[in-house]
C-alpha cells in the first residue's frame, strides 16, 4: 500500500481528538466537543479533493474513502 492520507479520531468523554497524517510524513490535528460527523468534517477539510484517505475511529479501521 502506498503511503497516503490517514485520519485518526479518538473519543474521550464528549471530546473527539483528531489527527490527519499527510503523505509526506507531517500532519495536523485538534479536538472538537460535539458530534462525530462534525469532527470527521474538520479532520478531512484540508485534504485535497480527489485524494484517498484511510479513516480510523477509536482504533477501528473504517476503510478508505475519496475526498469529494
C-alpha positions in Angstrom: 0.0 0.0 0.0 1.3 3.4 -0.9 1.7 6.0 1.8 -1.2 8.4 1.8 -3.5 10.4 4.0 -4.7 8.9 7.3 -7.3 10.3 9.6 -7.4 9.1 13.2 -10.3 10.1 15.6 -10.4 9.1 19.3 -13.1 9.9 21.7 -12.5 10.8 25.4 -15.8 11.5 27.2 -17.6 14.1 25.0 -14.4 15.3 23.1 -13.2 14.0 19.7 -9.5 14.3 19.2 -8.4 14.0 15.6 -5.1 13.9 13.7 -4.6 13.9 10.0 -1.3 12.5 8.6 -0.2 13.6 5.1 1.8 11.5 2.6 4.9 13.5 3.3 5.1 12.4 7.0 3.7 15.5 8.6 0.2 16.2 9.8 -2.2 18.4 11.8 -4.9 17.9 14.4 -7.1 19.3 17.0 -10.1 18.4 19.1 -13.8 19.1 19.0 -16.6 18.7 21.5 -19.7 17.6 19.6 -21.0 15.0 17.1 -18.7 12.6 15.4 -19.7 13.7 11.8 -18.6 17.3 12.5 -15.2 16.1 13.9 -14.7 14.0 10.7 -15.6 17.0 8.6 -12.9 19.1 10.4 -10.4 16.3 10.1 -10.8 15.9 6.3 -11.3 19.6 5.5 -7.7 20.2 4.3 -7.3 17.0 2.3 -7.3 17.9 -1.4 -10.4 16.9 -3.5 -10.0 13.5 -5.2 -7.4 12.2 -2.7 -7.9 8.9 -0.9 -7.7 8.7 2.9 -7.9 6.0 5.5 -10.3 6.6 8.4 -9.6 5.1 11.8 -12.1 5.8 14.6 -11.3 4.6 18.2 -8.7 2.2 16.9 -11.1 0.6 14.3 -10.2 0.8 10.7 -13.3 2.2 8.9 -11.9 1.8 5.4 -10.6 4.0 2.6 -12.6 6.9 1.3 -12.2 9.5 -1.5 -12.5 13.2 -0.6 -15.4 14.7 -2.6 
